[in-house]
Amino acid sequence: MKTMERSNYCGELRLEDVGKKVSLVGWVATRRNLGAIEFIDLRDNTGIVQLTIKDSSKVPDVRSEYVISVSGTVNKKDVPNPKIKTGEVEVIVESLTLINKSETTPFIIADKTDALEDTRLQYRYLDLRRPTMLNNLRIRAEVVRLTHEYLDKNRFLEVETPILNIATPEGARDYLVPSRLHHGSFYALPQSPQLFKQLLMVGGIERYYQIARCFRDEDLRADRQPEFTQIDVEMSFMDQDQILSLAEGMLKDYFKNIVNYDLKLPLRRMNYWDAMDNYGSDKPDTRYELYLHDVSDILKASSFQGFADDKYIKAIVIPGYAKKTSRKNIDELQGEGKKFNLHAIYSLKFEEGALQGSFTKFLDEETMKRLIERLGLKEDDLLLFSGSKYRRDIDFGLGALRTRYAREMGLIVPGTYDLLWVVNFPMFDKVEGTDNQYTAEHHPFTRPRDEDLAKLDTDPESVLAYAYDIIINGYEAGGGTLRIYDHDTQWKIFRLLGLSEEEVAHKFGWFIDAFKYGVPPHGGFALGLERICMILAGTDNIRDVVAFPKNLQATDPMSHAPTEVSQEALDAVAVQIKQ
């Protein structure tokens, strides 16, 4: 069709094309009429180029987002536009054909838009025309391409695992799919390919990977979607160091090719409890300080009875915030503390060389002196502290304050990258209020460290695992574990988790049966594709790197999913809606 002829792409024209006859197609981004001459910015998926029309009477009337085809000659601009890649050239239009009209769009198709996110999601097909959104999808496609290239080169085999699966306890709620052929029975959409990739190792595949779609029915936030993609990797006969080294090589490729950042390998490794105790997070952003400090020994000696039952008392110092912090500000922090079961957030200010605040009535001179020295307090420092029976509660609670103030103080420098491994996670998380009930910190198939195996019988809480997370700029971008591959250890873990033989047979019987037949040592990792792309794209919203995402209510404003279905469809799968 003649109107669809294209000799070049808009965003690729340069000075070397001057004098060349070109045919272009695309969308009208803007049109400017200066009377004797008109300018149109024409956009396709490579960028924008300026069209110059010297006789508008010979071309049809076109407006923003009309689809057109033009032919003309590339010319050098008298006044270049340094803001766009084609800014040194223009196309002198000789003919222009209207291909399709457009209604006025509900928001401006440009990188800078004041449209609400739900409006952008409702008209996502228009939002995708914005150059920044197109660039985000290019980044995503490039990460996938580099993944295939890197893992193929390292002798990995791409294998798909089932989407219609059996429900398994993996930490989040499953999305369930009723069976039409087996009324009362349900498939579950996979939260991850965990069990199947381990069976591939039993099957002798040795090196597997998959760009795997995963589904979790959990509450959403800026860096989470109900359906997401894992770069899923599993391998046999490799230890933790070898697995981390392989993952680092892949990350190095991403950063070098996409943001031209040269990762220095090997990456740092930080023990789980060091991360928690110093940064208040198992995904620490170490681009700034604001450390947590243990002051249990100092404040336990105070006359304050509120710490009597607390095993842990910790503090964080916010420099330069004493004078600007009001009683109302401190009251606002209490809600943050309550999220982590902290009974209160207390505060002191260091002003005029002394601690100030109502809490000083519980402190004698010697205690205040020790606090000042331990924390290295300086003029105008704000001191926040709290106590808890539980180590994780106090760490996570003050860690949330650390992140809050870092953002408020502008301590996070855009365009910087901070990568590290958090390693040596606890094997178990003790159920609060019980003596010997545990849940798996990762999953029941995580392998305990060899040196901790004896502690399974005597001190399960202190057992550490071959578990590791890759942390980028304070985001958990992925992680993995070595897996248990011997029968006795696996059953010991099941018993510690309170699982009976009947429960194991019901939940994992089909999986455990395979472990009777010569299982190789194996382990792996999974990277969150969306989170990796979100970081590389320089956004903090995971929906910016998904073509058609759900909003924070897990709905799609464009298609209106989820929706009700007909009674006939419900009857076919024997499902009744409970009112």
C-alpha positions in Angstrom: 0.0 0.0 0.0 1.6 3.2 -1.2 0.7 5.3 1.9 2.6 2.8 4.1 6.0 3.1 2.4 8.8 3.8 4.8 12.5 4.3 3.9 13.7 5.4 7.3 12.6 5.7 10.9 12.0 9.2 12.4 14.4 9.0 15.3 17.3 7.7 13.2 17.8 10.6 10.8 21.2 12.5 11.2 23.4 15.0 9.4 24.8 12.3 7.2 21.3 11.9 5.7 21.1 15.5 4.5 20.0 15.7 0.9 18.4 12.2 1.1 14.8 11.6 -0.1 12.9 9.8 2.7 9.5 8.3 3.3 8.3 8.3 6.9 5.2 7.2 8.8 4.1 7.9 12.4 2.0 9.9 14.7 1.7 13.7 14.9 3.2 14.7 18.2 2.7 18.5 17.8 1.8 20.9 15.0 2.9 24.6 15.0 1.5 27.0 12.4 3.6 30.1 11.8 1.5 31.4 8.9 3.7 31.0 5.9 5.4 27.9 7.3 4.3 25.0 9.4 6.2 22.5 11.6 5.1 19.0 12.6 6.9 16.8 15.1 6.5 13.3 13.8 6.9 10.4 16.2 7.4 6.7 15.7 8.9 4.1 18.0 12.4 5.4 17.5 11.8 9.0 18.3 10.8 12.4 16.9 11.9 14.4 13.8 10.7 17.8 12.7 8.8 18.1 9.5 8.8 21.5 7.7 5.8 22.4 5.5 6.4 25.4 3.3 3.0 25.3 1.6 0.3 24.1 3.9 -2.4 24.5 1.2 -1.0 21.3 -0.4 -1.4 19.1 2.6 -4.5 17.9 4.6 -5.3 19.3 8.0 -3.7 17.1 10.6 -3.8 17.3 14.4 -2.1 15.6 17.4 -2.0 11.8 17.3 -3.2 11.6 13.6 -1.4 8.9 11.8 0.3 10.2 8.6 2.7 9.3 5.9 5.1 11.8 4.4 7.9 12.0 1.9 10.4 14.7 1.5 14.1 15.7 1.7 16.4 15.8 4.7 17.7 19.2 5.4 20.2 20.7 7.9 18.5 22.9 10.4 19.6 26.6 10.7 19.0 26.4 14.5 19.6 22.9 16.0 17.5 21.5 18.8 19.9 19.8 21.3 17.1 18.3 23.2 16.4 15.5 20.7 18.7 13.2 18.8 17.4 14.4 15.4 17.8 18.0 16.4 20.3 18.9 13.7 18.0 18.0 10.8 14.5 18.5 9.5 12.5 17.0 6.7 11.2 19.4 4.0 7.8 17.8 3.2 6.9 17.3 -0.4 3.8 15.2 0.1 1.7 14.2 3.2 -1.0 11.6 3.3 -3.5 11.2 6.1 -3.8 7.5 7.2 -6.0 7.8 10.2 -7.6 10.5 12.4 -7.6 10.6 16.2 -10.0 12.0 18.8 -8.5 14.4 21.4 -6.6 12.2 23.8 -7.4 12.2 27.5 -3.9 13.3 28.4 -0.9 14.7 26.6 1.3 12.1 24.9 4.6 13.2 26.3 7.1 12.2 29.0 5.9 14.9 31.3 2.2 14.3 32.0 0.0 15.3 35.0 -2.5 12.5 34.3 -3.5 10.3 37.3 -2.0 6.8 37.1 -5.4 5.2 36.9 -6.2 7.4 33.9 -3.0 6.3 32.3 -3.8 2.7 33.0 -7.3 3.1 31.6 -5.8 4.3 28.3 -2.6 2.3 28.6 -2.4 1.9 24.8 -2.0 5.7 24.7 0.4 5.8 27.7 2.7 3.4 25.9 3.2 6.0 23.1 5.1 8.1 25.6 8.8 7.8 24.8 9.7 7.0 28.5 7.3 4.1 28.5 8.6 2.8 25.2 12.1 3.0 26.6 11.2 1.1 29.7 9.8 -1.8 27.5 13.1 -1.7 25.4 15.0 -2.1 28.7 12.9 -5.1 29.6 13.4 -6.7 26.2 17.1 -6.1 26.4 17.3 -7.7 29.9 15.5 -10.8 28.5 17.8 -10.9 25.4 21.0 -10.6 27.6 19.6 -13.4 29.9 19.2 -15.8 27.0 22.6 -14.9 25.6 24.4 -15.3 28.9 22.8 -18.5 30.1 22.9 -20.2 26.7 26.6 -19.4 26.6 27.0 -21.1 30.1 25.3 -24.3 28.9 21.9 -23.8 30.5 18.8 -25.3 28.9 15.6 -23.3 28.8 12.7 -25.4 30.0 9.1 -24.4 30.6 7.2 -25.7 33.7 3.4 -26.0 34.3 1.2 -23.0 34.8 -1.8 -25.1 36.0 -0.2 -26.5 39.1 -1.0 -28.0 42.5 -1.5 -25.6 45.4 1.6 -25.5 47.6 2.4 -23.5 50.8 4.9 -20.9 49.6 4.1 -17.9 51.8 1.5 -16.1 49.8 -2.1 -17.0 48.8 -2.4 -19.0 45.5 -4.6 -17.9 42.6 -7.0 -20.9 42.2 -8.5 -22.2 38.9 -11.5 -24.5 39.2 -11.5 -27.6 37.1 -14.4 -28.3 34.8 -13.6 -32.0 34.5 -13.1 -32.6 38.2 -15.7 -30.7 40.1 -14.5 -29.5 43.5 -10.9 -29.7 42.5 -8.7 -26.7 41.7 -5.4 -26.0 40.0 -3.2 -23.2 41.4 -1.2 -20.8 39.4 2.5 -21.1 40.3 4.0 -18.7 42.9 7.3 -19.9 41.5 8.6 -22.9 39.6 10.3 -24.1 42.8 9.3 -27.8 43.0 9.5 -28.4 39.3 12.9 -26.9 38.8 14.2 -29.1 41.6 12.7 -32.1 39.8 14.5 -31.1 36.7 17.7 -31.5 38.7 16.6 -34.9 39.8 15.9 -35.6 36.1 19.5 -34.9 35.2 19.0 -31.6 33.3 21.8 -30.1 35.5 21.5 -26.5 34.2 18.0 -25.1 33.7 16.5 -21.6 33.3 13.2 -20.1 32.4 11.7 -16.6 32.0 8.9 -17.8 34.3 5.5 -16.2 34.8 4.5 -16.3 38.5 1.3 -15.4 40.4 0.8 -14.4 44.0 -2.5 -13.2 45.6 -1.1 -10.7 48.0 -1.5 -7.1 48.9 0.1 -4.8 46.4 2.6 -1.9 46.6 4.8 0.2 44.3 7.3 -2.7 43.7 4.8 -5.6 43.6 2.3 -7.0 41.0 0.0 -10.0 41.3 1.5 -11.5 38.1 5.2 -11.1 37.6 8.2 -12.6 35.9 11.2 -14.4 37.4 14.5 -15.1 35.7 14.6 -18.5 37.2 17.8 -20.5 37.3 18.7 -23.9 38.9 21.9 -26.0 38.6 23.5 -29.1 40.0 27.0 -29.8 41.3 27.7 -26.2 42.2 28.3 -24.6 45.6 27.1 -21.3 46.9 30.2 -19.3 45.8 29.9 -20.7 42.2 26.2 -19.9 42.0 26.7 -16.3 43.2 29.6 -15.8 40.8 27.4 -17.0 37.9 24.6 -14.6 38.9 27.0 -11.7 39.2 28.3 -12.2 35.7 24.7 -11.9 34.4 24.1 -8.7 36.5 27.3 -7.3 35.2 26.0 -7.8 31.6 22.8 -6.0 32.4 24.4 -2.9 34.0 27.1 -2.6 31.3 24.8 -3.0 28.3 21.8 -1.0 29.6 23.2 1.8 31.8 26.9 1.6 30.9 27.8 1.0 34.6 30.8 -1.3 35.2 30.1 -3.5 38.2 33.1 -4.4 40.3 33.1 -8.1 41.0 32.9 -10.0 43.3 30.0 -8.1 45.0 30.1 -7.5 48.7 28.5 -10.0 51.0 26.8 -9.1 54.3 25.5 -11.5 56.9 21.8 -11.3 57.5 22.0 -10.3 61.2 24.6 -7.7 60.4 22.2 -6.2 57.8 19.3 -6.3 60.3 21.2 -5.0 63.3 23.0 -2.1 61.5 20.5 -1.1 58.8 17.2 -2.4 60.2 16.5 -4.3 57.0 17.3 -7.6 55.2 17.5 -5.5 52.1 19.7 -2.7 53.2 20.4 0.4 51.1 24.0 1.1 52.1 24.3 4.3 49.9 23.9 6.3 53.1 24.6 5.8 56.8 22.0 6.4 59.6 22.9 3.2 61.4 21.0 1.5 64.2 22.8 1.4 67.5 22.3 -1.1 70.3 21.8 0.8 73.6 20.3 -2.0 75.6 23.1 -2.0 78.2 22.7 1.7 78.8 19.0 2.2 78.9 18.2 -1.0 80.8 20.0 0.7 83.7 17.6 3.7 83.5 14.6 4.2 85.8 12.2 3.8 82.9 10.0 0.8 83.5 8.7 0.6 80.0 11.8 -1.3 78.9 11.6 -3.9 81.7 10.4 -6.7 79.5 12.3 -5.7 76.4 15.3 -7.8 75.4 16.4 -5.3 72.7 16.7 -1.5 73.0 18.0 0.3 69.9 18.5 3.9 68.7 19.0 5.8 65.5 20.5 9.3 65.2 19.0 11.8 62.7 21.6 14.6 62.2 20.4 18.2 62.0 16.8 17.4 62.9 16.5 18.4 66.6 15.3 21.9 66.1 13.0 21.1 63.1 11.2 18.2 65.0 8.1 19.0 66.9 6.0 17.0 69.4 3.5 16.5 66.5 6.3 15.0 64.3 7.2 12.5 67.0 3.5 11.6 67.5 3.3 10.9 63.7 6.1 8.3 64.1 4.1 6.3 66.6 2.0 4.8 63.8 5.1 3.7 62.0 6.3 1.9 65.2 2.9 0.2 65.7 3.2 -1.5 62.3 6.2 -3.4 63.8 4.6 -4.0 67.3 6.8 -1.4 69.0 5.0 0.0 72.0 6.4 3.5 71.4 9.0 5.6 69.7 10.8 7.8 72.2 12.9 10.9 71.4 15.7 13.1 72.8 17.4 16.1 71.3 21.1 17.1 71.6 21.1 20.9 72.0 23.6 23.2 73.6 25.8 20.3 74.5 23.2 18.3 76.4 20.3 15.9 76.0 16.9 17.6 76.0 13.4 16.1 76.3 10.9 14.7 78.7 12.6 11.3 78.7 15.7 12.8 80.5 13.8 12.5 83.8 14.5 8.7 83.6 18.2 9.2 83.0 21.0 10.2 85.4 24.1 12.1 84.4 26.2 9.1 83.9 23.7 7.3 81.7 23.3 10.5 79.5 27.1 10.8 79.2 27.3 7.1 78.1 24.6 7.7 75.5 26.3 10.8 74.1 29.6 9.0 73.8 28.2 5.7 72.4 26.2 7.6 69.7 28.8 10.3 69.0 26.0 13.0 69.3 26.6 16.4 67.8 24.7 19.7 68.1 21.1 19.6 66.7 21.0 15.7 66.5 17.7 14.0 67.0 17.8 10.7 68.8 15.0 8.2 68.3 14.8 4.9 70.2 12.5 2.0 71.2 12.5 -1.4 72.8 11.0 -4.8 72.0 11.1 -8.4 73.1 11.8 -9.4 69.5 14.9 -8.7 67.6 13.2 -8.5 64.2 10.5 -6.1 65.4 13.0 -3.5 66.7 15.2 -3.8 63.7 12.5 -3.5 61.1 10.7 -0.7 63.1 13.8 1.5 63.3 14.8 0.5 59.8 11.5 1.9 58.5 12.4 5.2 60.2 15.9 5.1 58.7 14.4 4.8 55.2 11.8 7.5 55.9 14.4 10.1 57.0 16.9 9.2 54.3 14.3 10.1 51.7 13.2 13.3 53.5 16.9 14.4 53.9 17.7 13.6 50.3 20.5 11.2 51.2 19.7 8.9 48.2 21.6 10.2 45.1 19.7 9.4 41.9 21.7 7.4 39.3 23.8 5.6 41.8 23.9 1.9 42.2 24.5 -0.2 45.4 24.7 -3.9 45.0 25.4 -6.6 47.6 24.5 -10.1 48.7 22.8 -10.7 52.0 23.8 -14.2 53.0 23.5 -16.6 56.0 19.8 -16.1 56.6 18.3 -17.9 59.6 16.9 -21.3 58.7 13.8 -20.8 60.8 11.6 -18.0 62.2 10.2 -18.8 65.6 6.5 -18.4 66.0 6.0 -15.6 68.6 4.7 -16.7 71.9 5.6 -20.4 71.5 8.5 -22.4 72.8 9.3 -24.6 69.9 7.2 -23.8 66.9 8.9 -22.6 63.7 8.2 -21.5 60.2 10.7 -21.8 57.3 12.4 -18.4 56.7 12.6 -19.3 52.9 10.9 -22.7 52.2 11.1 -26.2 53.7 13.7 -27.4 51.1 16.4 -24.8 52.0 19.6 -26.5 53.0 21.1 -25.7 56.4 24.8 -24.8 56.6 26.9 -27.9 57.1 28.5 -26.5 60.2 25.0 -26.0 61.7 23.5 -29.4 61.1 24.1 -30.6 64.7 22.2 -27.6 66.0 19.0 -28.9 64.4 18.6 -31.1 67.5 19.8 -28.7 70.1 19.3 -25.0 69.0 17.2 -24.7 65.8 16.8 -20.9 66.2 20.6 -20.4 65.7 20.8 -22.6 62.5 21.8 -20.6 59.4 21.0 -21.6 55.9 22.7 -21.5 52.5 20.4 -18.7 51.5 21.2 -15.5 49.7 19.4 -12.4 48.4 20.8 -9.9 45.8 20.0 -6.4 47.0 20.1 -3.4 44.7 19.5 0.1 46.0 17.5 -1.2 48.9 15.3 -3.5 46.8 15.4 -7.3 47.0 16.0 -7.9 43.3 16.3 -11.7 43.6 17.6 -14.5 45.7 17.9 -18.2 46.2 19.2 -21.1 48.2 21.0 -24.4 48.1 18.5 -27.2 48.4 18.3 -30.2 50.7 19.2 -33.3 48.8 19.4 -36.0 51.5 16.4 -37.8 53.0 17.2 -37.6 56.7 17.9 -33.9 56.8 14.7 -33.2 54.9 12.5 -35.1 57.3 14.2 -33.5 60.3 13.2 -30.1 58.8 9.7 -31.2 58.3 9.4 -32.3 61.9 10.8 -29.0 63.2 8.2 -27.3 61.1 5.5 -29.4 62.8 4.5 -31.3 59.7 3.3 -34.9 60.2 3.9 -37.7 57.7 0.3 -37.4 56.6 0.7 -33.7 56.0 3.9 -34.1 54.1 2.4 -36.8 52.0 -0.6 -34.7 51.2 1.3 -31.5 50.4 4.6 -32.8 49.0 4.3 -36.5 48.5 4.6 -36.5 44.7 7.7 -34.3 45.1 9.4 -36.2 48.0 9.0 -39.5 46.2 11.5 -38.3 43.6 14.1 -37.9 46.3 14.5 -41.7 46.6 16.3 -41.9 43.3 19.7 -40.4 43.5 19.4 -36.6 43.9 22.4 -34.4 43.0 23.4 -31.5 45.2 21.7 -28.5 43.6 20.7 -24.9 44.2 19.8 -21.8 42.2 18.4 -18.3 42.2 15.6 -16.2 40.7 15.9 -12.6 39.7 12.7 -10.4 39.6 12.6 -9.2 36.0 10.4 -6.3 36.8 12.4 -5.1 39.8 15.7 -5.4 37.8 14.1 -3.4 35.0 12.6 -0.9 37.4 16.0 -0.1 38.8 17.7 0.1 35.4 14.9 2.4 34.2 15.4 4.7 37.1 11.8 4.5 38.4 10.4 3.4 41.8 7.1 2.1 40.3 7.1 -1.5 39.0 4.0 -0.6 36.9 6.2 1.6 34.7 8.0 -1.5 33.3 4.9 -3.7 32.7 3.0 -3.2 29.5 -0.4 -3.8 31.0 -0.2 -3.8 34.8 -2.8 -4.0 37.6 -3.3 -1.1 39.9 -2.9 -1.2 43.7 -6.4 -2.7 44.0 -5.3 -5.6 41.7 -7.6 -4.4 39.0 -7.1 -3.4 35.4 -8.8 0.0 34.8 -8.6 -0.6 31.0 -10.2 -4.1 30.7 -11.9 -3.8 34.1 -10.6 -7.3 35.2 -11.5 -9.0 37.4 -15.2 -9.1 36.3 -18.2 -11.3 37.1 -18.9 -14.2 34.9 -22.1 -15.8 33.8 -24.0 -18.3 35.8 -23.5 -20.8 33.0 -19.7 -20.5 33.3 -20.0 -20.9 37.1 -22.2 -24.0 36.7 -19.7 -25.6 34.3 -17.0 -25.6 37.1 -19.5 -26.2 39.9 -18.7 -23.0 41.7 -21.2 -21.1 43.8 -20.7 -17.5 44.7 -21.0 -16.9 48.5 -22.9 -13.7 49.2 
